[in-house]
Amino acid sequence: MSVAFWRSLAKSVTWRLIGLALLGGLSWILTGNLMESLLLTVLFNGIRLGLFVVHEEVWERWPVLAKVGRSPDPSPVGDVALHARPQADGRRTA
């Protein structure tokens, strides 16, 4: 796996930890009860995780949404035409 993958994974984990700390801290301040705030934080994030999985499945299974953000397979002709550069003698090369 690439360095970019591990960097993205590390950023995702640290971002979630920041979110957990923020929600846990705010709910503790608002409720004044550590156990209630922990329960609220775990419950909220568990629900979010489940909803994210459902959301991903809907996007993968619904044909219109499955195409969003994905580029079509490039055709050899279109690819060459897009990247052709003129040479000093006027010819175009890829």
C-alpha positions as CSV (number, residue, x, y, z in Angstrom):
1,M,0.0,0.0,0.0
2,S,1.2,3.5,-0.8
3,V,2.4,6.2,1.5
4,A,-0.7,8.2,0.5
5,F,-3.0,5.4,1.7
6,W,-1.3,5.2,5.1
7,R,-1.3,9.0,5.4
8,S,-5.0,9.2,4.6
9,L,-5.7,6.4,7.1
10,A,-3.8,8.2,9.8
11,K,-5.6,11.5,9.1
12,S,-8.9,9.7,9.2
13,V,-8.2,8.0,12.5
14,T,-6.9,11.3,14.1
15,W,-9.9,13.2,12.8
16,R,-12.3,10.6,14.3
17,L,-10.5,10.8,17.6
18,I,-10.9,14.6,17.6
19,G,-14.6,14.1,16.9
20,L,-14.9,11.6,19.7
21,A,-13.1,13.8,22.2
22,L,-15.3,16.8,21.2
23,L,-18.6,15.0,21.5
24,G,-17.5,13.3,24.7
25,G,-16.4,16.5,26.2
26,L,-19.4,18.5,25.2
27,S,-21.8,15.8,26.4
28,W,-20.0,15.6,29.7
29,I,-20.2,19.3,30.2
30,L,-23.9,19.3,29.3
31,T,-25.0,16.3,31.3
32,G,-22.5,16.5,34.1
33,N,-22.3,12.7,34.2
34,L,-19.3,10.9,32.8
35,M,-21.2,7.6,32.2
36,E,-24.1,9.3,30.3
37,S,-21.6,11.2,28.2
38,L,-19.7,8.0,27.3
39,L,-22.9,6.2,26.5
40,L,-24.1,9.1,24.3
41,T,-20.7,9.3,22.5
42,V,-20.5,5.5,21.8
43,L,-24.2,5.3,20.8
44,F,-23.9,8.3,18.5
45,N,-20.8,7.0,16.8
46,G,-22.2,3.5,16.5
47,I,-25.3,4.8,14.8
48,R,-23.1,6.9,12.4
49,L,-21.0,3.9,11.5
50,G,-24.1,1.8,10.7
51,L,-25.6,4.6,8.6
52,F,-22.3,5.1,6.8
53,V,-22.2,1.4,5.8
54,V,-25.9,1.6,4.5
55,H,-25.0,4.9,2.7
56,E,-22.1,3.2,1.0
57,E,-24.1,0.2,-0.1
58,V,-26.9,2.4,-1.5
59,W,-24.3,4.3,-3.6
60,E,-22.7,1.1,-4.9
61,R,-26.0,-0.6,-5.7
62,W,-27.9,2.3,-7.3
63,P,-26.7,2.6,-10.9
64,V,-27.1,6.3,-11.2
65,L,-25.1,7.0,-8.0
66,A,-22.5,4.3,-8.7
67,K,-21.3,6.3,-11.7
68,V,-20.9,9.6,-9.9
69,G,-17.2,10.6,-9.6
70,R,-15.9,7.7,-11.6
71,S,-14.3,8.4,-14.9
72,P,-15.3,6.2,-17.8
73,D,-12.6,3.9,-19.3
74,P,-10.5,6.1,-21.5
75,S,-10.5,5.2,-25.2
76,P,-7.0,4.9,-26.8
77,V,-8.0,7.5,-29.5
78,G,-9.3,10.0,-27.0
79,D,-6.4,9.5,-24.6
80,V,-3.8,10.1,-27.4
81,A,-5.7,13.1,-28.7
82,L,-5.9,14.7,-25.2
83,H,-2.2,14.3,-24.5
84,A,-0.8,15.0,-28.0
85,R,1.9,17.7,-28.0
86,P,3.2,19.4,-31.1
87,Q,6.9,18.8,-32.0
88,A,9.3,21.3,-33.5
89,D,8.5,20.0,-37.0
90,G,4.8,20.3,-36.5
91,R,4.0,16.6,-35.9
92,R,2.0,15.6,-32.8
93,T,3.2,12.9,-30.5
94,A,1.8,11.5,-27.3
